[in-house]
Amino acid sequence: MKLYITAGSPYARMARIVILEKGLESRVEIVTAQTRLADSPYYRINPSGRVPYLIRDDGVGLEESVVICAYLDHIDGKPAFDLPAGDQAWEARRLEGLARSMMDGLAVWGREIVRPLDERSPTVLEHEAHRSERMADLWEAEIGHPLMRGPLNLAQITLACGLGLEARNPDLRWRPGHPKLSAWFDRLAARPSFAATAPPGASVTTGVPPDQESQETFGSGASWRP
Ligand SMILES: N[C@@H](CCC(=O)N[C@@H](CS)C(=O)NCC(=O)O)C(=O)O
């Protein structure tokens, strides 16, 4: 299989974490894609141009981090990250939805800060900054939930990948006033699969989109070129 990623993508990081957690490194080649580039050859592989994108062994491509994570998790027939069923099912989905909502907002913010200065929208920047503050307050209250403390699951992975965008956005300061969330994040960030996939630091002053900062190829060293 091949997983197309960029080093800074929080969505791709989720899939990379699942690969490491499930010990699938030898089965999945990780390839850096050139996103957000006119006429990128990557568009011939994945017309949407987004990452993550998984090409299965049968040649079929999968998009969407949640779908890819679930597929990788189920490959060995022993899924570890499925959200629980029964009484906890809606709680788990509620938490995963909140984590996804925060991450989506942070991703929009991250894209805005790497546009050329005269193309950045102050309205979007302000809107996303305020959303992140509200979501950090919300998570400070929710982070004690048993599902956020128990065995690793998709809600935890999503939230941690979102919060990890602090490395990419100097204006994202979710830690002050949120000691429980900070302690939770630091504990998870120390886990080997999270440490190995930590996003590279920001270079917003250069105006280089984060998706294109690193041309480093992870894993086997193969390139994205068809
Ligand atoms: N909903 C998608 C979001 C994926 C996404 O937005 N990826 C960004 C990188 S963080 C991307 O590929 N952007 C390139 C583009 O928009 O052309 C998922 O969960 O996988």
The ligand as a MOL file (V3000), in Angstrom:
LIG
                    3D

  0  0  0     0  0            999 V3000
M  V30 BEGIN CTAB
M  V30 COUNTS 20 19 0 0 0
M  V30 BEGIN ATOM
M  V30 1 N -11.5110 15.8620 5.3620 0
M  V30 2 C -10.1950 15.5220 4.8790 0
M  V30 3 C -9.3170 16.7750 4.9330 0
M  V30 4 C -7.9910 16.5760 4.2110 0
M  V30 5 C -7.2850 17.9060 3.9500 0
M  V30 6 O -7.9050 18.9880 3.9460 0
M  V30 7 N -5.9710 17.8320 3.7070 0
M  V30 8 C -5.2130 19.0170 3.3900 0
M  V30 9 C -3.8740 18.9870 4.1480 0
M  V30 10 S -4.1010 19.3490 5.8600 0
M  V30 11 C -4.8580 19.0190 1.9320 0
M  V30 12 O -4.5700 17.9930 1.3870 0
M  V30 13 N -4.8580 20.2050 1.2920 0
M  V30 14 C -4.4550 20.3330 -0.0860 0
M  V30 15 C -5.4860 21.0320 -0.9220 0
M  V30 16 O -6.4920 21.4830 -0.3550 0
M  V30 17 O -5.3000 21.1250 -2.1170 0
M  V30 18 C -9.6180 14.3880 5.7350 0
M  V30 19 O -10.0740 14.2040 6.8650 0
M  V30 20 O -8.7660 13.6340 5.2460 0
M  V30 END ATOM
M  V30 BEGIN BOND
M  V30 1 1 1 2
M  V30 2 1 2 3
M  V30 3 1 2 18
M  V30 4 1 3 4
M  V30 5 1 4 5
M  V30 6 2 5 6
M  V30 7 1 5 7
M  V30 8 1 7 8
M  V30 9 1 8 9
M  V30 10 1 8 11
M  V30 11 1 9 10
M  V30 12 2 11 12
M  V30 13 1 11 13
M  V30 14 1 13 14
M  V30 15 1 14 15
M  V30 16 2 15 16
M  V30 17 1 15 17
M  V30 18 2 18 19
M  V30 19 1 18 20
M  V30 END BOND
M  V30 END CTAB
M  END
